[in-house]
């Protein structure tokens, strides 16, 4: 499993309270990805979401099934003083 950041653009903005987290978890579990956390821009039009996933295609599949954008999917590695808070990005 690797770590990935997904950049999403919501033209109309995103209301975090309107998210159906149960549906998101159901789809994510089905395709084998885990949503770790997200950052929402001040204008609520862009999110940066950290996921654990087997590959970028699984993340794109989950996004398509949920009807949410996945503008960019980038493999990342954790660094810094708080890096141990997140799952290892090793592929083993």
DAURPE-V475094 format. One line per field, one symbol per residue. phi: phi as a letter, one per 40 degrees, with the letter a starting at -180 (. if undefined). A space follows every 50 residues. Layout:
phi->???
This chain:
phi->.bbbbbcbbbdcgbcdcccccccdcdcdcccgbbccabbbcdcgbabbbc bbacacccccccccccgbcacabbcbbcahcbdccbcccccc
